Amino acid sequence: MEIRKESVEEIDKEIEAESKRKVEAALFIAGKWMSLQELVALTDVNPILLKKILEDLIDEYRDSGIEVINQNNLWKMDVSKPYVWIVNKLASGNAEFSKAEQETLAIIAYKQPIKQSVVVKIRGNKAYEHIRKFVEMGLITKKKIGHTAELTLSENFYDYFHVDVGNKNLEIVENKEIINSENKTEKKEGTKVD
């Protein structure tokens, strides 16, 4: 049996197409940031081919309602920024963060810059894990100060939560959601008014 060059190219194209479908499905269903190692383990796609596929997916989704994002070598498929408002109407929370993680992040956002030791006193020892996760995701920056660290929001935080960078005044409302406080005023009894 003779193997033609065209046959080998067709096989290579089909392998790449199948690998692309695996990666696309993994990113779609994960709903969270994934490292290259996680994607390789999940899809069994060669790391060199995986990098090419991810770059191709970024280009492919560029002008659609969905985007593939690379941030600090972590990859995620997400709704494009112009359409986040639709998702916010439908979604009732963020599955990527537990309630405890959301509360820890809300405290950091509200009180920044804040010492890590203060966050741990407020939230307990689990806050160390939460802070480590937020630093790895690039949501906060951690700067060593004496025996503790100072925590502040990073520019990635504002992109991640689709907050206008020009207005970094954030406030925490009763359900502990982080919101953009532009055009908000506060009454003495603590209620928010538009």
Steps between C-alpha positions, in 0.01 A plus 500: 500500500640833396454803724463817303608840624141623464377217728748595774398868474132404521565291811700785660220748426238269652713444812542878540127560443406236760753645746353846444150371576626341824669821617200712405266267691729500805518880511124531447397264778770596752376855555822578685865578435701196394874455468664338199580200719133460595393525138762244390391258774133547416518486120816293443608753236871552434616821680650650183180436303296623799672842495428533127137399549454753781642781286275392211197502731581855614494610135192295415290647783635856466183650348239287675302501822757270657872549546795282595726681745862437597609655828825405672506167312148419617229453239127556514203525268271785603225727374633797302492824698221668298264213592579455869179683593299215348681242710461713812124496447499121481767403751441510871858454610847404393570127521873567477506637857348352812293728721792516747740601220258767381479643851880505537540672164228750590686599817824547308322706235323717756791561738798501261781545562460257788748287691471126449508451878187717534318299233593176681375642833168589337456190281701230680785276382318396179572855378861391430370256235263760359777761475735250333230422241433870434872570456537203261203627299655846491201663674703647785859599559688401812791710625711387796494749789675392817355170624189526285403613152297786361218401265361721225284441195687455173399639162390145411236517774322782319517314167383173656194656662442738208535810717586828329868564583434874498280455807663282762263603780346171602255432775357189655124465516308282743523183291878549485514559126776725374348786303617810324393791720492767230196726543410342835450691826457362848230601747588519870306182576723310255267448206621570149320744274545551125 
